[in-house]
């Protein structure tokens, strides 16, 4: 190509570009100036007294309004384009919802899931140690929702529970649908630990075991993405899905966790949608699968057994206990995670719990309201059920400081009965059984329910007349405490010699304690017994109504067909 030809092409292209620029500038001027022209035209034709001034004022009013509109439109269009979409932070990317129908691309490590099979492999399930995990979340999408509660149960294949862990997680923002399921309000999460602290202890807890969940994909998705957001590597373990195992090996109508728990235990779970309660239920389902399978079950891939990661510092927990079935301290203690890991907790809350405990069980029994109050305060302590049980044992030891280390068989029948009733009221079932065995060995009948009626009554009875002896025996039979020395805690003194001047009578007069004749004291005692019977009947009525509703629910829900084992397991993808 010659230089002259190049120059001609260059000049023609330059002139073409110049014309285009001029045309664009003219268009821009017309687009921006037309309101000014319209304003001046209107001012002239309205017959203004000073057309020149009117044209300027009205024209610029129209023009400035138009320019303001253009500015707002441009800013509203440009800012969203250059804002969050330009951000590459981990939180922004994680919280971005994928388009409808498009599976989000995840760039985080995953926990692999093995299958349980009846085909013989080199990895028998009967030799494994398992950890069941259950989560409660703000919603169903792990890419945008968060974990609000986690429950873990570690156990061996023979059913022995090794450890438990549970806590709420400070991730407020549950949807109304999620709250309707798990009943966790944002206010319940105040004081709960952060997800980063929870995950560190959770992954240490899981390491060296096989991770189990009923619908493993759900729990694994939330755990993996939460770990990815927090920058914490997930544990090197293999998972198992009990839901998928049930669908593959069983033929039945329903394989949900409540239905399978009913199949495994014969009872319906009363603690659904609490993370610890569901984890315990999933444990029973897996044990049933392992022990009832027509042939031993094996893993399809090797479990990754390794040394458990050390826990350098346990996180502060905020437990949500499983719902109480009845007003029982044993139920309350069992509803918290059972763990030997030492947790400091909140010393002030622990002290308040001790005081409320003393006030609640001084009469040898526990009402539903007292159990509810203790549950709320126990949550604030930040300790496990094992630590609470130690607090209850310390309360029992303090009550029987002089007798707890001596031979119980040498005590009076009344004192042994008091030891049994207080142990039972504190929920110390093992201790109560131990005391009851001593009572049985001494040929003493087990204390009747009436023996608890007057546990809160302390009286003094002086004299050895037949009427006084009968009054004393009646008071003891209903659990009243007979005072040897008259103090301000004594409610009345029964005597046949009200004018006596011995120490007991003198103390009663000094402390303004009523001094009653045996007849009046018997009437007082009968009145206290009637009041105690009314309270006991009311409490029993509440328990009977609760049991009746429970039985009705079980009858209605038991309409589901029990599943049966397939002759051979299904192949391919069965969901779950």
VMD Tcl script that draws the C-alpha trace (Angstrom):
set ca {
  {0.00 0.00 0.00}
  {1.43 3.38 -1.06}
  {1.88 6.26 1.41}
  {-0.60 8.44 -0.46}
  {-3.25 5.77 -0.24}
  {-2.60 5.46 3.48}
  {-2.93 9.18 3.94}
  {-6.22 9.25 2.04}
  {-7.58 6.38 4.14}
  {-6.40 8.04 7.33}
  {-7.92 11.41 6.38}
  {-11.22 9.81 5.40}
  {-11.41 7.81 8.62}
  {-10.48 10.89 10.65}
  {-13.12 12.98 8.96}
  {-15.66 10.19 9.56}
  {-14.78 10.03 13.22}
  {-14.90 13.82 13.47}
  {-18.40 13.89 11.99}
  {-19.52 11.25 14.43}
  {-18.14 13.23 17.37}
  {-19.84 16.43 16.17}
  {-23.12 14.56 15.76}
  {-22.86 13.07 19.28}
  {-22.07 16.50 20.78}
  {-25.02 18.08 19.00}
  {-27.28 15.30 20.23}
  {-26.04 15.74 23.80}
  {-26.60 19.48 23.67}
  {-30.11 19.02 22.32}
  {-30.89 16.32 24.93}
  {-29.70 18.51 27.79}
  {-30.89 21.93 26.56}
  {-34.42 21.18 25.34}
  {-36.04 22.05 28.71}
  {-34.45 25.53 28.55}
  {-35.83 26.09 25.07}
  {-39.28 24.89 26.14}
  {-39.23 27.23 29.14}
  {-38.27 30.28 27.10}
  {-40.96 29.49 24.51}
  {-43.61 29.27 27.24}
  {-42.43 32.55 28.87}
  {-42.62 34.50 25.59}
  {-46.09 33.25 24.69}
  {-47.45 33.95 28.19}
  {-46.96 37.68 27.53}
  {-44.42 38.41 30.23}
  {-43.78 42.07 30.98}
  {-40.02 41.58 30.59}
  {-39.61 38.74 28.07}
  {-35.80 38.59 28.37}
  {-35.82 38.09 32.19}
  {-38.77 35.72 32.05}
  {-37.07 33.58 29.43}
  {-33.95 33.25 31.57}
  {-35.76 32.45 34.84}
  {-38.28 29.94 33.46}
  {-35.73 28.36 31.15}
  {-33.23 27.74 33.93}
  {-35.94 26.34 36.25}
  {-36.80 23.78 33.59}
  {-33.15 23.09 32.82}
  {-31.98 22.57 36.42}
  {-34.87 20.22 37.13}
  {-33.98 18.14 34.10}
  {-30.26 18.02 35.01}
  {-31.13 16.93 38.59}
  {-33.27 14.12 37.19}
  {-30.44 12.96 34.92}
  {-27.97 13.01 37.82}
  {-30.20 10.87 40.05}
  {-30.82 8.40 37.23}
  {-27.12 8.01 36.44}
  {-26.13 7.58 40.11}
  {-28.88 5.03 40.71}
  {-27.72 3.01 37.70}
  {-23.96 3.20 38.22}
  {-23.59 2.73 42.01}
  {-25.20 -0.76 42.26}
  {-23.09 -1.91 39.34}
  {-19.86 -0.81 41.00}
  {-20.79 -1.75 44.61}
  {-21.24 -5.29 45.96}
  {-20.60 -6.90 42.58}
  {-17.08 -5.52 42.63}
  {-16.46 -6.93 46.10}
  {-14.56 -10.18 46.37}
  {-14.67 -10.58 50.15}
  {-15.36 -14.01 51.58}
  {-18.58 -12.93 53.28}
  {-20.01 -11.28 50.16}
  {-19.23 -14.26 47.97}
  {-20.60 -16.71 50.52}
  {-23.82 -14.82 51.02}
  {-24.56 -14.36 47.33}
  {-27.55 -16.49 46.37}
  {-27.25 -18.55 43.22}
  {-29.79 -17.98 40.43}
  {-32.96 -20.03 40.63}
  {-32.39 -23.54 39.35}
  {-28.58 -23.19 39.32}
  {-26.53 -25.20 41.81}
  {-23.99 -22.85 43.47}
  {-20.37 -23.66 42.81}
  {-18.67 -24.37 46.13}
  {-14.98 -23.89 46.59}
  {-14.68 -25.21 50.14}
  {-13.45 -28.60 51.44}
  {-16.15 -31.24 51.81}
  {-16.54 -34.14 54.25}
  {-16.92 -37.36 52.22}
  {-19.86 -39.66 52.91}
  {-19.49 -43.45 52.96}
  {-22.34 -45.96 52.76}
  {-23.25 -48.77 55.11}
  {-23.52 -51.99 53.15}
  {-24.17 -55.66 53.81}
  {-21.49 -56.54 51.28}
  {-18.32 -57.61 53.09}
  {-15.49 -55.08 52.95}
  {-12.34 -54.54 54.96}
  {-14.04 -51.91 57.13}
  {-16.56 -53.40 59.62}
  {-18.83 -50.84 61.23}
  {-18.90 -52.74 64.52}
  {-15.35 -51.59 65.28}
  {-15.96 -47.88 64.76}
  {-16.44 -44.97 67.12}
  {-19.19 -42.61 65.98}
  {-20.17 -38.99 66.53}
  {-23.74 -37.99 65.69}
  {-24.26 -34.34 64.75}
  {-27.51 -32.40 64.53}
  {-27.95 -28.73 63.69}
  {-30.69 -26.15 64.01}
  {-30.33 -23.31 61.49}
  {-31.80 -19.96 60.46}
  {-33.08 -21.52 57.22}
  {-32.51 -24.31 54.74}
  {-29.87 -22.79 52.41}
  {-26.30 -23.28 53.71}
  {-25.02 -20.61 51.31}
  {-26.96 -17.82 53.03}
  {-28.31 -19.27 56.32}
  {-26.42 -19.90 59.56}
  {-26.18 -22.42 62.41}
  {-28.01 -21.45 65.62}
  {-27.57 -24.68 67.62}
  {-25.36 -27.74 67.45}
  {-25.58 -31.05 69.29}
  {-23.01 -33.87 69.30}
  {-23.07 -37.36 70.81}
  {-19.95 -39.55 70.68}
  {-20.44 -43.27 71.26}
  {-19.05 -46.71 70.46}
  {-20.73 -49.36 68.32}
  {-21.84 -51.24 71.46}
  {-23.97 -48.25 72.51}
  {-21.73 -46.79 75.22}
  {-21.94 -42.98 75.26}
  {-18.44 -41.48 75.46}
  {-19.14 -37.75 75.49}
  {-21.73 -35.13 74.57}
  {-21.55 -31.50 73.48}
  {-24.30 -28.97 72.81}
  {-24.66 -25.22 72.66}
  {-26.59 -22.42 71.03}
  {-24.64 -20.30 68.53}
  {-24.82 -16.52 68.34}
  {-26.23 -16.27 64.81}
  {-29.51 -14.30 65.05}
  {-31.83 -13.87 62.09}
  {-33.89 -17.06 61.88}
  {-36.78 -16.94 59.47}
  {-40.33 -17.24 60.79}
  {-40.55 -20.71 59.27}
  {-37.34 -21.80 61.03}
  {-38.49 -20.38 64.39}
  {-41.73 -22.29 63.98}
  {-39.66 -25.47 63.83}
  {-36.86 -25.06 66.38}
  {-38.47 -22.37 68.61}
  {-35.17 -20.50 69.02}
  {-35.66 -16.73 69.23}
  {-32.91 -14.18 68.67}
  {-33.20 -13.24 72.35}
  {-32.30 -16.83 73.28}
  {-28.93 -16.41 71.55}
  {-27.74 -13.56 73.78}
  {-24.55 -14.68 75.47}
  {-24.11 -17.71 73.21}
  {-20.62 -18.35 71.79}
  {-19.48 -17.33 68.30}
  {-19.50 -19.90 65.52}
  {-15.70 -19.74 65.23}
  {-15.25 -20.84 68.86}
  {-17.93 -23.51 68.54}
  {-16.41 -24.98 65.38}
  {-12.95 -25.36 66.92}
  {-14.29 -27.48 69.77}
  {-16.76 -29.27 67.48}
  {-14.07 -30.38 65.03}
  {-11.83 -31.50 67.89}
  {-14.77 -33.48 69.28}
  {-15.44 -35.12 65.89}
  {-11.85 -35.99 64.97}
  {-10.94 -39.66 65.13}
  {-14.54 -40.83 64.71}
  {-17.09 -41.51 61.97}
  {-19.45 -38.55 61.56}
  {-23.15 -39.52 61.49}
  {-26.27 -37.51 60.64}
  {-29.86 -38.22 59.66}
  {-29.74 -36.42 56.27}
  {-25.97 -36.04 56.15}
  {-25.98 -33.67 53.17}
  {-27.81 -31.01 55.19}
  {-25.55 -31.10 58.25}
  {-22.38 -31.48 56.19}
  {-23.30 -28.55 53.94}
  {-23.78 -26.17 56.87}
  {-20.67 -27.38 58.71}
  {-18.42 -27.17 55.65}
  {-19.54 -23.70 54.59}
  {-19.40 -22.39 58.17}
  {-15.83 -23.71 58.45}
  {-14.94 -22.15 55.10}
  {-16.29 -18.76 56.18}
  {-14.41 -18.95 59.48}
  {-11.17 -20.08 57.83}
  {-11.09 -23.30 59.90}
  {-10.23 -26.59 58.15}
  {-12.87 -29.31 58.65}
  {-11.82 -32.55 60.37}
  {-10.37 -35.35 58.28}
  {-13.23 -37.80 58.81}
  {-15.74 -39.83 56.82}
  {-19.50 -39.47 57.25}
  {-22.49 -41.82 57.23}
  {-26.13 -40.90 56.54}
  {-28.71 -42.87 58.53}
  {-31.54 -41.56 56.33}
  {-29.85 -42.91 53.21}
  {-29.09 -46.18 55.00}
  {-32.75 -46.61 55.99}
  {-33.96 -45.97 52.45}
  {-31.43 -48.38 51.02}
  {-31.95 -51.28 53.43}
  {-35.56 -50.92 54.66}
  {-38.97 -51.15 53.08}
  {-41.44 -48.90 54.87}
  {-43.70 -45.90 54.81}
  {-41.64 -43.26 56.60}
  {-37.93 -42.89 57.31}
  {-37.98 -39.57 59.14}
  {-36.03 -39.32 62.38}
  {-39.16 -39.49 64.65}
  {-40.49 -42.52 62.75}
  {-37.16 -44.35 62.85}
  {-36.66 -43.51 66.53}
  {-40.07 -45.06 67.21}
  {-38.94 -48.15 65.27}
  {-35.67 -48.33 67.20}
  {-36.97 -47.73 70.74}
  {-40.71 -48.33 70.65}
  {-41.30 -44.79 71.93}
  {-41.88 -41.42 70.33}
  {-39.25 -38.75 70.92}
  {-40.47 -35.82 73.01}
  {-37.49 -33.58 72.32}
  {-37.74 -33.02 68.56}
  {-35.90 -30.10 66.99}
  {-33.45 -29.61 69.81}
  {-29.99 -30.35 68.50}
  {-28.99 -32.58 71.43}
  {-32.33 -34.38 71.51}
  {-32.21 -35.13 67.78}
  {-28.56 -36.23 68.02}
  {-29.47 -38.68 70.77}
  {-32.37 -39.95 68.65}
  {-30.10 -40.44 65.61}
  {-27.71 -42.40 67.82}
  {-30.48 -44.85 68.70}
  {-31.40 -45.20 65.02}
  {-27.83 -46.04 64.02}
  {-27.44 -48.55 66.85}
  {-30.71 -50.21 65.78}
  {-29.43 -50.46 62.20}
  {-26.13 -51.96 63.34}
  {-27.66 -54.49 65.73}
  {-30.81 -55.49 63.80}
  {-29.39 -55.80 60.29}
  {-29.80 -59.30 58.78}
  {-26.02 -59.42 58.38}
  {-23.18 -57.23 59.70}
  {-22.81 -53.81 58.12}
  {-19.59 -52.51 56.58}
  {-18.32 -49.15 55.35}
  {-17.82 -48.73 51.61}
  {-14.63 -46.76 52.25}
  {-12.04 -46.71 54.98}
  {-12.82 -44.55 58.03}
  {-10.10 -42.03 58.76}
  {-9.17 -42.91 62.29}
  {-6.58 -40.63 63.75}
  {-5.59 -39.22 67.09}
  {-8.24 -36.78 68.35}
  {-7.19 -33.14 68.15}
  {-6.39 -31.66 71.56}
  {-8.78 -29.06 72.96}
  {-6.61 -26.28 74.30}
  {-9.55 -24.17 75.44}
  {-13.19 -25.16 75.57}
  {-15.70 -22.55 74.45}
  {-18.28 -20.98 76.72}
  {-21.49 -22.91 76.07}
  {-25.14 -21.88 76.26}
  {-27.13 -25.10 76.46}
  {-30.76 -25.49 75.50}
  {-31.89 -28.61 77.38}
  {-34.32 -31.06 75.86}
  {-37.93 -30.50 77.07}
  {-38.78 -31.99 80.45}
  {-41.18 -34.92 80.33}
  {-42.20 -34.47 83.96}
  {-41.28 -32.39 87.02}
  {-38.19 -34.33 87.96}
  {-34.66 -33.25 88.80}
  {-33.40 -36.46 87.23}
  {-35.07 -35.40 83.96}
  {-33.55 -31.92 84.26}
  {-30.02 -33.27 84.78}
  {-30.38 -35.76 81.92}
  {-31.60 -33.04 79.56}
  {-28.21 -31.28 79.58}
  {-25.19 -32.67 77.70}
  {-23.36 -35.29 79.75}
  {-19.65 -34.54 79.55}
  {-16.60 -34.74 81.78}
  {-14.90 -31.79 80.08}
  {-14.30 -29.07 82.65}
  {-16.11 -25.80 82.02}
  {-15.82 -22.77 84.24}
  {-19.34 -21.50 83.63}
  {-20.76 -18.39 85.29}
  {-19.94 -18.43 89.04}
  {-22.73 -15.98 89.89}
  {-25.34 -17.95 87.99}
  {-24.11 -21.14 89.63}
  {-24.53 -19.55 93.07}
  {-28.08 -18.42 92.20}
  {-28.83 -21.91 90.98}
  {-27.65 -23.39 94.30}
  {-29.97 -21.08 96.25}
  {-32.97 -21.84 94.05}
  {-32.19 -25.55 94.29}
  {-32.24 -25.42 98.09}
  {-35.57 -23.58 98.07}
  {-37.12 -25.97 95.53}
  {-36.35 -29.34 97.12}
  {-36.56 -28.54 100.81}
  {-39.99 -30.22 100.88}
  {-38.72 -33.35 99.14}
  {-40.56 -32.80 95.84}
  {-40.47 -30.61 92.75}
  {-43.34 -28.89 90.94}
  {-43.47 -28.22 87.20}
  {-43.02 -24.49 87.85}
  {-39.96 -25.11 90.04}
  {-38.51 -27.41 87.38}
  {-39.08 -24.73 84.74}
  {-37.40 -22.05 86.88}
  {-34.43 -24.31 87.58}
  {-34.11 -25.09 83.87}
  {-33.92 -21.40 82.94}
  {-31.31 -20.72 85.60}
  {-29.35 -23.87 84.74}
  {-28.98 -22.57 81.16}
  {-27.37 -19.40 82.53}
  {-24.75 -21.38 84.48}
  {-22.99 -22.41 81.25}
  {-22.12 -25.88 82.57}
  {-23.04 -29.42 81.56}
  {-25.41 -31.91 83.14}
  {-22.43 -33.69 84.70}
  {-21.38 -30.50 86.51}
  {-24.96 -29.82 87.61}
  {-25.14 -33.33 89.03}
  {-21.98 -32.59 91.04}
  {-23.66 -29.44 92.41}
  {-26.67 -31.53 93.43}
  {-24.42 -34.07 95.15}
  {-22.68 -31.27 97.04}
  {-26.09 -30.06 98.24}
  {-26.90 -33.58 99.48}
  {-23.50 -33.89 101.18}
  {-24.03 -30.56 102.95}
  {-27.46 -31.70 104.18}
  {-26.04 -34.93 105.67}
  {-22.52 -33.77 106.49}
  {-22.33 -35.82 109.70}
  {-23.79 -39.04 108.28}
  {-22.64 -39.25 104.64}
  {-19.32 -40.97 105.41}
  {-20.52 -43.22 108.24}
  {-22.35 -46.57 108.17}
  {-25.87 -45.80 106.99}
  {-27.21 -48.99 108.52}
  {-26.42 -47.60 111.98}
  {-28.67 -44.56 111.44}
  {-32.27 -44.38 112.54}
  {-34.94 -45.44 110.02}
  {-36.19 -41.82 109.92}
  {-32.75 -40.47 109.02}
  {-32.21 -43.08 106.32}
  {-35.61 -42.24 104.88}
  {-34.70 -38.54 104.80}
  {-31.44 -39.36 102.99}
  {-33.37 -41.34 100.37}
  {-36.04 -38.70 99.83}
  {-33.55 -35.83 99.47}
  {-31.40 -37.86 97.03}
  {-34.48 -38.64 94.94}
  {-35.67 -35.02 95.04}
  {-32.23 -33.86 93.83}
  {-32.34 -36.24 90.89}
  {-29.44 -38.34 92.19}
  {-30.91 -41.66 91.07}
  {-27.77 -43.73 91.69}
  {-27.40 -42.35 95.20}
  {-31.12 -42.87 95.92}
  {-30.80 -46.49 94.78}
  {-27.79 -46.94 97.04}
  {-29.64 -45.57 100.07}
  {-32.72 -47.61 99.22}
  {-30.65 -50.77 99.11}
  {-29.55 -50.07 102.70}
  {-33.18 -49.48 103.66}
  {-34.16 -52.80 102.06}
  {-31.29 -54.57 103.81}
  {-32.58 -53.25 107.12}
  {-36.05 -54.65 106.31}
  {-37.57 -51.21 106.16}
  {-40.37 -50.51 103.67}
  {-39.67 -48.04 100.88}
  {-40.96 -44.59 101.86}
  {-44.47 -43.93 100.60}
  {-45.42 -40.75 98.70}
  {-47.10 -39.49 101.86}
  {-43.72 -39.41 103.56}
  {-42.91 -36.31 101.49}
  {-46.00 -34.29 102.37}
  {-44.61 -32.39 105.37}
  {-40.93 -32.20 104.39}
  {-41.05 -28.42 104.84}
  {-42.60 -28.55 108.32}
  {-40.37 -28.41 111.41}
  {-42.10 -28.77 114.78}
  {-41.26 -29.62 118.37}
  {-43.26 -32.18 120.41}
  {-42.55 -32.48 124.13}
  {-43.77 -35.18 126.44}
  {-44.37 -38.93 126.55}
  {-48.11 -39.15 127.07}
  {-49.93 -41.54 124.73}
  {-51.58 -38.61 122.93}
  {-48.21 -36.91 122.44}
  {-46.54 -40.13 121.25}
  {-49.33 -40.68 118.69}
  {-48.93 -37.08 117.50}
  {-45.16 -37.55 117.14}
  {-45.57 -40.78 115.15}
  {-48.14 -39.19 112.85}
  {-45.88 -36.20 112.18}
  {-42.94 -38.51 111.41}
  {-45.07 -40.67 109.11}
  {-45.80 -37.64 106.91}
  {-42.20 -36.46 106.81}
  {-42.25 -33.59 109.31}
  {-38.94 -32.77 110.97}
  {-39.00 -33.08 114.77}
  {-36.81 -30.48 116.40}
  {-34.76 -31.37 119.45}
  {-33.93 -27.72 120.16}
  {-36.49 -24.98 119.64}
  {-35.20 -22.38 117.16}
  {-36.87 -19.76 114.99}
  {-37.46 -22.36 112.23}
  {-39.85 -24.31 114.49}
  {-43.46 -23.51 113.60}
  {-45.10 -24.69 116.83}
  {-44.46 -26.60 120.06}
  {-46.89 -29.29 121.21}
  {-46.87 -30.05 124.92}
  {-49.06 -31.20 127.79}
  {-47.30 -28.79 130.18}
  {-47.51 -25.35 128.52}
  {-46.45 -23.59 131.75}
  {-43.17 -25.52 132.06}
  {-40.00 -23.42 132.31}
  {-37.45 -25.77 130.75}
  {-35.23 -24.67 127.86}
  {-37.61 -25.76 125.10}
  {-40.63 -23.98 126.56}
  {-38.57 -20.91 127.44}
  {-37.12 -20.69 123.91}
  {-40.61 -20.99 122.41}
  {-41.89 -18.09 124.53}
  {-38.82 -15.99 123.75}
  {-39.18 -16.55 119.98}
  {-43.00 -16.10 120.07}
  {-43.51 -19.64 118.78}
  {-47.06 -20.93 119.42}
  {-47.31 -23.42 122.31}
  {-50.19 -25.81 121.60}
  {-51.97 -28.56 123.42}
  {-51.81 -32.00 121.75}
  {-55.38 -31.54 120.53}
  {-54.65 -28.17 118.92}
  {-51.37 -29.46 117.51}
  {-53.17 -32.45 116.02}
  {-55.62 -30.08 114.33}
  {-52.71 -28.03 112.96}
  {-51.07 -31.19 111.72}
  {-54.25 -32.40 110.02}
  {-54.63 -29.02 108.30}
  {-51.04 -29.17 107.00}
  {-51.62 -32.73 105.78}
  {-54.79 -31.69 103.94}
  {-52.99 -28.78 102.26}
  {-50.15 -31.11 101.23}
  {-52.62 -33.68 99.88}
  {-54.35 -31.00 97.79}
  {-51.04 -29.90 96.32}
  {-50.03 -33.50 95.68}
  {-53.36 -34.24 93.98}
  {-53.02 -31.15 91.81}
  {-49.51 -32.12 90.83}
  {-50.60 -35.68 90.08}
  {-53.50 -34.35 88.00}
  {-51.07 -32.29 85.90}
  {-48.85 -35.33 85.41}
  {-51.84 -37.55 84.51}
  {-53.12 -35.02 81.97}
  {-49.67 -34.75 80.42}
  {-49.37 -38.56 80.28}
  {-52.83 -38.86 78.72}
  {-51.97 -36.34 76.00}
  {-48.71 -38.16 75.43}
  {-50.45 -41.54 75.08}
  {-52.99 -40.06 72.67}
  {-50.23 -38.65 70.48}
  {-48.48 -42.01 70.49}
  {-51.67 -43.85 69.52}
  {-52.36 -41.46 66.66}
  {-48.77 -41.42 65.41}
  {-48.35 -45.19 65.70}
  {-50.53 -45.56 62.60}
  {-47.34 -45.46 60.56}
  {-46.25 -48.86 59.36}
  {-43.12 -50.26 60.88}
  {-40.42 -50.81 58.25}
  {-39.00 -54.24 57.43}
  {-35.57 -55.21 56.13}
  {-35.25 -55.73 52.41}
  {-33.84 -59.04 51.23}
  {-31.09 -57.11 49.50}
  {-30.13 -53.47 49.71}
  {-31.00 -51.09 46.90}
  {-28.31 -50.03 44.47}
  {-27.80 -46.58 43.00}
  {-28.86 -43.22 44.37}
  {-31.71 -43.47 46.89}
  {-31.52 -39.87 48.15}
  {-30.72 -38.68 51.62}
}
mol new
graphics top color blue
foreach p $ca { graphics top sphere $p radius 0.5 }
foreach p [lrange $ca 0 end-1] q [lrange $ca 1 end] { graphics top cylinder $p $q radius 0.2 }
display resetview
